Amino acid sequence: MKISFELAAEARNDEGKGASRRLRHAGRVPAILYGGKDQPQSLSFNHEKLLTLIENEKFYSTIVGINVGGKVHPVVVKDLQMHPAKNQVLHLDLQRVLDNEKIRLRLPIHFKGESVAPGVKTQGGIVSHRLADIEVQCLAKDLPEELVLDLSEMKLNDTKYVSDISLPAGVVATLVVQGKDQVVVSIHSPRAEEPEAAPTAEAAAPAADAKKEEAKKEPAKK
């Protein structure tokens, strides 16, 4: 299987919120590795090195090699928790990848041909993206590097669904398997701006009454 990134990790035995807090203060990120036939294993990563990887979308959609004591474990990222106010990773969940077991992973959709689509170029339509990624199921060896959806032939009012995304052999979209095919992208006419409605008699009446009351309060001019 192809490994896109490799990251060193340290095994840890301490558990609990206090231990995790101490790790973060020391510039480490607590993590858990699970899956396969082995027991879950607690790990920690260098925070600064991890930050350099999480900006890359492929970190979440490809196989990552975790080096623990010289042994590289192929894994996929299942969850990454960030601090709500800081650029800080709080926790990382990783799942072991086995050659003979299917994995489920969310992959980003890359759209091409949007600007040359007849619905946009000649018919003045607007592209509406409904989904940015989908979950796929496959063996690690079949995991595609990217998903591409071609919009170059789309006309006004055309719609493409998850089932329209071309997938390699051995790869299926979870939504399609579940019978929940969804809209990914469509081209529609731009909505004309509605003119601002003139105030009705009922709406204007309170304003007129208020002006009358203000006039009564003003002292008469001599």
N, C-alpha and C positions, 0 to 999 in steps of 0.2 A: 504493500500500500504506500501511497505517496504521502510524505510528511512535509508540510509547508513551513512550519516553524518549529524550533526547538528551544526549550526554556528549562533552566536548571531549577530544581526544587529541593527542599530539605524536608525529611520526615520529621514529624513532631509527635510527642506523646501527651502533651498537656492539652486539656479540654476546658471548655467553659468560656463565659464572657470575659472573665478576668484575664485568662491566658491569651485570648484573642486581642484584648486591649493592649497587653504588654507587647505582643508581636507588632501591632500597628505602630506603637511608640518607637519600636526599634527599626522601623522602616521595612517591615515584612507584611505580607498579606496572607492571612489564614485561608486554607483551601481544603476541600475534601475530594478524594478520588474514589469512585465507586463503580460498580458494574462488573460483569464477567463472573467468574467463579471465586475470585478472591474477596476477602473482606474489605470494607471501606478503609481507606488510609488517610490519615490527616497529614497535610503538607503545609509548607509555607513558601512564598516566593518573594524575591526582591521587588519592592514596590516600584522603584524607578525603572527597572528593566521591563516590568509588566506594563507600565504606562506607555512605553514605546511601541508595544504591540497592539494594544486595545483600540488604537485609532484606525487600524487597518481592518476593513470589513471582512477580509478573508480569515482573520483570527477566529471568527465565529462560525465560519462556513466551510472550513477545511480541517484536516487532521493535524493535530499539534503533538509534537514529541516532548514528553516530560521526562527529563533526566533526573533520576533519583539514585544517588550513590553509584553512578556509572551505568545504570540500566535505563534504557529509554522505553517509556510506555507510550504507545499511541493512544491519544484521547481526543474527545471533542468537548468543546465548551458548552455546558448546559445552562449555566446561569452565572452572571457577574453582577455583583451589587456595588453601586457607587454611593459615595456620601452625597446627601441631598444638596449640600452647599459648597463642597470642596472638590477639587480634582483628585479624589482619593478613592482607590479601590478598597472596599471593605471585606469582600469575601468572594471566593471563586469556587464554583461547582464543576467538576470534571467527570466525564464518563469514559471508562475504558473501551477501547475499540478492539474487537476480535475479528479475525479473518472470516469466520463462518457465521457471524451474527449480524443481522441487519441493524443499521443505525437510523435514527430519525433526526434530521437536522434541518434547520431553516436556512434557505439559500436566497440571496437577493436576486431580484429580477432586473436585468439590464435591458432597457428599451432602445431599439434602434429604428431609424427611418422615420422618426416622428415629424421632422421638418419637411420631408418630401411626400408625406401621405396626402393623397388627393383631398381628403376631408379637411386638411389644414391648409395646404398650399393653394388650392384653387377654389375651395368651397367655403373658406373662412371659418372653419370649425375650431373648437377648442378641445384639447386632449385632457381627459379627466382620468387620473391614476387612482384606482381604488385599492390596489394591493402593491406593496413594495417588495414583499418576499413571500415565499411559501415553504411549507415543510415537505420534505421528500423522505422516502424510505428506500434504502438500498444497502448492499454490502459495501464495505469500505473501498474495495477495488473499483467499484462502479461509480463512486461519488463524482459528479461532474464539477469542473472548476467554476462554472458559472451557468446561469440560466439566461437565455436570450429570447426576447419576444420581438418579432419584426412587425412594425406598424406601417411599413412603406406602402402597402396596398389598401390601407383602411380608408373608407369613404365616410362622408357625413352620416351620423347615426349608426355607424358600425360599432360592434362590441366584441371584445375578445375575452375569453374565459380561461380559467386555470387549465382546462383540458386542451386549450390551443397552444400551450407552451410545449415545445418539442423537447422530450426527455430521452436520454440515451437508454439503450436496452438494460433492463434490470433495475431501472429507477422509476418509481411511481410517486405521484403527488398524493399526500394523505387526504386532502379534501375530495379528490376524485374517487379514491378508494372508499371513502365514507359516503359517497353519493351526495356530496355537498359542493358541487362545482360552483364557483363564484366568479363574478365579474372582476377582471384584472384592470382593464382599460377600455375607455370608450371615447368616441369623438362626437361632440354635440354642438348645436348652434349656440353662440354667445347670447346670453339673456339681455334683452334691451333694458336699459334703466327706466324704471317707472317714473313718470313726471310727478313732482311733488304736488299732492292734492291740495286744492284751495280749501281754506277753512270753511266748515259748514256754518249755517246760521246758528245751530245749537252751540258750536264751539266758540263762535264769535261773541255770543250774547254775554257770557261771564266777563270777557275782557271789556266789553262796552260798559257794563255795570260797574266794573272796578274803576274805570276812568271817571264815571259820574260821581262816585263816592269821593275820589281824590279831589275833584273840582269843588265839591261842597266844603271840603276841609280848608281850601285855600282862602286866605283873607281877601275880602273884596277890595278892589283898588279904588282909592278916592280920587 
